[in-house]
Amino acid sequence: MPPNNSTEVRELGFTINETEMIIQFIQRRDGRLKVADKREEERFYNTIQQAITENLSMEEMAQRCCVSLSTFKRRFKEWIGGSPHEWIISKRMELARKILTEKDITITSLAKLCGYNNVSHFIEVFKKHHNITPHMLRKQLSEKKKLTAKDDELQ
């Protein structure tokens, strides 16, 4: 994934023992170049994707990326933008809404799928993010489906 606009990236390809290796030279804000290999970047993106459905702490994510907590947060800001916590919540809420609109599962199961062990907290965050509780959204969607089905019968 490309870094944000404030970072310049140059890629150089090398062949080592018939294995292609891409090395990124990332120009930092202070003008120095930093090396980030593709494995490091893949590990980072895989970890943050896992954090959407798993209940990982920032420390656990940093450990999985084999970097310090401060380095993890700095890279997140450089590569994704914003705070890891806010990004994860946003992605979890997108996932929750998508699942609610497509599947008929319990709110408890939905909370667990989205990385929440506490259902009440999940509902609170969902309501804050979408201005409606998961139950009320499901009810609205159900009523909308019934109206659509009635309209289809009348035509």
Residue, then its C-alpha position, 0 to 999 in steps of 0.5 A: m500500500p502506498p504511503n501518505n503524501s508526505t513520504e517519498v518512496r523509491e523501490l529498487g529491485f535486486t535478484i538474490n539467489e533467484t529470489e526477488m527482493i524489493i527494498q523501499f527507501i522511504q524519505r523521512r520528514d527530516g530528509r534521511l532515508k529509511v529502509a523498509d523491506k516488503r516483508e516488514e510492510e506485509r507483516f504490518y498490513n497483515t497485523i492491522q487487518q487481523a486486529i479488526t477481528e481479533n482483540l489485539s492490544m497496541e503492544e501485541m500488534a507491535q510485537r507481531c510486527c517485530v518493532s517497538l510500540s513507538t515505531f509501530k505507531r509512527r509507521f502507522k501514522e506514516w503508512i495509513g494516517g491517523s491513530p491505529h485505535e481510531w482506524i481499527i474502530s472505524k474498520r470494525m464498525e464498517l464490518a459490523r454494519k456489512i454483516l448486519t445487512e447481509k447475515d442474520i446473526t445474534i448481536t453477541s456473535l456479531a460483537k465477537l466477530c468484530g473483536y469485541n468481548n464485551v457486547s455492551h461496549f460493542i453496542e455503545v461504540f456501534k451507536k456512537h459510530h452509526n447513530i443507531t444501535p445494531h438491533m434498531l438497524r436490523k429492525q429498520l432493515s427488516e421493515k424495509k425488506k417487508l415494504t419492498a416485498k409488498d411493493d413487488e407483490l403489488q406490481 
